[in-house]
Amino acid sequence: MTARRRLVPDAELRRALNTLKEYGVQIGAVDIRADGVTVYPANQNAGSAYERWKAQDRG
């Protein structure tokens, strides 16, 4: 079995990504494996909570 045949089918991946986009999820990264797909949302709040709090003083 080739590596491509061990991965999740393209149609299943497209369906999952389109569903997430319909729900308004901004996709940051996708990890495709033979046992499934993991989608990581885009990181809109960079840095730790402390860094965001300190940025309030500067802004």
Sequence and secondary structure as in RCSB ss.txt:
>XXXX:A:sequence
MTARRRLVPDAELRRALNTLKEYGVQIGAVDIRADGVTVYPANQNAGSAYERWKAQDRG
>XXXX:A:secstr
  HHHHS  HHHHHHHHHHHHHTT  EEEEEEETTEEEEEE   S S HHHHHHHHHH 
